[in-house]
Amino acid sequence: MAYVTGVVLATSCLLGLSFWPWYVGDGPAGWLWTAHGYLYIVYVVTAFLLALKARWSVVKTLLVMAAGTIPLMSFVAERRVTADLHRAPDHAPAAPAPPA
């Protein structure tokens, strides 16, 4: 979800800023901004549910949610969250089963 939100936000910024003096919100750039708005809602809900499951602090949860509003920052946040989750003790390799 972070990748989708980040790509749409970055594309919207590039289109919106490249036509800035003439940009009125119509056309492809306007559609991308609207898509980003809806995708951001899904991103926030997904991040919140993950935060509950992983028992993150309130600060970490809010920072991950805010990363979806800064162009390209959602990629950084996704990378760090993935690394943190893989280092968690729940993802430790299971001990081999005793011989039967």
DOGURO-637725 format. One record per residue (C-alpha): residue in three letters; y, x, z. Coordinates in pm, whole numbers, plus 50000, padded with zeros to 5 digits. Example, Ala and Ser with C-alpha at 12.3 -4.5 7.8 and 13.67 -1.06 7.14 Angstrom:
2
kolnu residuo: ALA, yy: 49550, xx: 51230, zz: 50780
kolnu residuo: SER, yy: 49894, xx: 51367, zz: 50714
This chain:
100
kolnu residuo: MET, yy: 50000, xx: 50000, zz: 50000
kolnu residuo: ALA, yy: 50235, xx: 50289, zz: 50076
kolnu residuo: TYR, yy: 50188, xx: 50430, zz: 49726
kolnu residuo: VAL, yy: 50258, xx: 50098, zz: 49556
kolnu residuo: THR, yy: 50568, xx: 50034, zz: 49765
kolnu residuo: GLY, yy: 50692, xx: 50390, zz: 49709
kolnu residuo: VAL, yy: 50643, xx: 50383, zz: 49332
kolnu residuo: VAL, yy: 50821, xx: 50049, zz: 49296
kolnu residuo: LEU, yy: 51109, xx: 50164, zz: 49519
kolnu residuo: ALA, yy: 51149, xx: 50496, zz: 49337
kolnu residuo: THR, yy: 51140, xx: 50326, zz: 48996
kolnu residuo: SER, yy: 51392, xx: 50066, zz: 49112
kolnu residuo: CYS, yy: 51627, xx: 50336, zz: 49236
kolnu residuo: LEU, yy: 51601, xx: 50533, zz: 48913
kolnu residuo: LEU, yy: 51664, xx: 50226, zz: 48698
kolnu residuo: GLY, yy: 51932, xx: 50086, zz: 48926
kolnu residuo: LEU, yy: 52124, xx: 50411, zz: 48959
kolnu residuo: SER, yy: 52096, xx: 50504, zz: 48593
kolnu residuo: PHE, yy: 52269, xx: 50178, zz: 48492
kolnu residuo: TRP, yy: 52483, xx: 50152, zz: 48806
kolnu residuo: PRO, yy: 52825, xx: 50069, zz: 48659
kolnu residuo: TRP, yy: 52674, xx: 49790, zz: 48448
kolnu residuo: TYR, yy: 52396, xx: 49683, zz: 48682
kolnu residuo: VAL, yy: 52421, xx: 49320, zz: 48792
kolnu residuo: GLY, yy: 52062, xx: 49263, zz: 48911
kolnu residuo: ASP, yy: 51921, xx: 49106, zz: 48596
kolnu residuo: GLY, yy: 51642, xx: 49246, zz: 48384
kolnu residuo: PRO, yy: 51367, xx: 49492, zz: 48477
kolnu residuo: ALA, yy: 51559, xx: 49663, zz: 48758
kolnu residuo: GLY, yy: 51625, xx: 49329, zz: 48927
kolnu residuo: TRP, yy: 51259, xx: 49233, zz: 48897
kolnu residuo: LEU, yy: 51155, xx: 49564, zz: 49050
kolnu residuo: TRP, yy: 51391, xx: 49516, zz: 49345
kolnu residuo: THR, yy: 51243, xx: 49170, zz: 49402
kolnu residuo: ALA, yy: 50889, xx: 49308, zz: 49373
kolnu residuo: HIS, yy: 50974, xx: 49582, zz: 49620
kolnu residuo: GLY, yy: 51102, xx: 49322, zz: 49866
kolnu residuo: TYR, yy: 50777, xx: 49126, zz: 49857
kolnu residuo: LEU, yy: 50561, xx: 49440, zz: 49859
kolnu residuo: TYR, yy: 50758, xx: 49576, zz: 50153
kolnu residuo: ILE, yy: 50669, xx: 49268, zz: 50356
kolnu residuo: VAL, yy: 50301, xx: 49330, zz: 50284
kolnu residuo: TYR, yy: 50353, xx: 49701, zz: 50369
kolnu residuo: VAL, yy: 50508, xx: 49616, zz: 50707
kolnu residuo: VAL, yy: 50229, xx: 49372, zz: 50798
kolnu residuo: THR, yy: 49965, xx: 49627, zz: 50694
kolnu residuo: ALA, yy: 50135, xx: 49905, zz: 50893
kolnu residuo: PHE, yy: 50163, xx: 49678, zz: 51197
kolnu residuo: LEU, yy: 49795, xx: 49584, zz: 51187
kolnu residuo: LEU, yy: 49699, xx: 49950, zz: 51146
kolnu residuo: ALA, yy: 49926, xx: 50043, zz: 51437
kolnu residuo: LEU, yy: 49754, xx: 49788, zz: 51658
kolnu residuo: LYS, yy: 49410, xx: 49911, zz: 51559
kolnu residuo: ALA, yy: 49498, xx: 50281, zz: 51597
kolnu residuo: ARG, yy: 49705, xx: 50219, zz: 51915
kolnu residuo: TRP, yy: 50017, xx: 50394, zz: 51792
kolnu residuo: SER, yy: 50334, xx: 50418, zz: 51997
kolnu residuo: VAL, yy: 50621, xx: 50184, zz: 51918
kolnu residuo: VAL, yy: 50829, xx: 50472, zz: 51781
kolnu residuo: LYS, yy: 50558, xx: 50588, zz: 51540
kolnu residuo: THR, yy: 50500, xx: 50230, zz: 51425
kolnu residuo: LEU, yy: 50870, xx: 50175, zz: 51354
kolnu residuo: LEU, yy: 50902, xx: 50509, zz: 51174
kolnu residuo: VAL, yy: 50608, xx: 50431, zz: 50946
kolnu residuo: MET, yy: 50752, xx: 50088, zz: 50873
kolnu residuo: ALA, yy: 51096, xx: 50233, zz: 50800
kolnu residuo: ALA, yy: 50944, xx: 50487, zz: 50559
kolnu residuo: GLY, yy: 50902, xx: 50208, zz: 50304
kolnu residuo: THR, yy: 51280, xx: 50173, zz: 50275
kolnu residuo: ILE, yy: 51354, xx: 50538, zz: 50192
kolnu residuo: PRO, yy: 51266, xx: 50645, zz: 49837
kolnu residuo: LEU, yy: 50960, xx: 50874, zz: 49830
kolnu residuo: MET, yy: 50930, xx: 50879, zz: 50212
kolnu residuo: SER, yy: 50640, xx: 50634, zz: 50207
kolnu residuo: PHE, yy: 50432, xx: 50903, zz: 50035
kolnu residuo: VAL, yy: 50506, xx: 51148, zz: 50318
kolnu residuo: ALA, yy: 50431, xx: 50888, zz: 50585
kolnu residuo: GLU, yy: 50105, xx: 50786, zz: 50417
kolnu residuo: ARG, yy: 49992, xx: 51149, zz: 50399
kolnu residuo: ARG, yy: 50067, xx: 51211, zz: 50767
kolnu residuo: VAL, yy: 49907, xx: 50887, zz: 50884
kolnu residuo: THR, yy: 49593, xx: 50961, zz: 50684
kolnu residuo: ALA, yy: 49572, xx: 51311, zz: 50832
kolnu residuo: ASP, yy: 49625, xx: 51176, zz: 51185
kolnu residuo: LEU, yy: 49355, xx: 50913, zz: 51141
kolnu residuo: HIS, yy: 49105, xx: 51166, zz: 51008
kolnu residuo: ARG, yy: 49169, xx: 51391, zz: 51309
kolnu residuo: ALA, yy: 49113, xx: 51102, zz: 51552
kolnu residuo: PRO, yy: 48797, xx: 51122, zz: 51766
kolnu residuo: ASP, yy: 48664, xx: 50801, zz: 51607
kolnu residuo: HIS, yy: 48614, xx: 50991, zz: 51281
kolnu residuo: ALA, yy: 48422, xx: 51279, zz: 51438
kolnu residuo: PRO, yy: 48086, xx: 51346, zz: 51275
kolnu residuo: ALA, yy: 47807, xx: 51156, zz: 51439
kolnu residuo: ALA, yy: 47544, xx: 51350, zz: 51628
kolnu residuo: PRO, yy: 47209, xx: 51366, zz: 51452
kolnu residuo: ALA, yy: 46954, xx: 51112, zz: 51565
kolnu residuo: PRO, yy: 46682, xx: 51246, zz: 51794
kolnu residuo: PRO, yy: 46344, xx: 51295, zz: 51630
kolnu residuo: ALA, yy: 46117, xx: 51000, zz: 51666
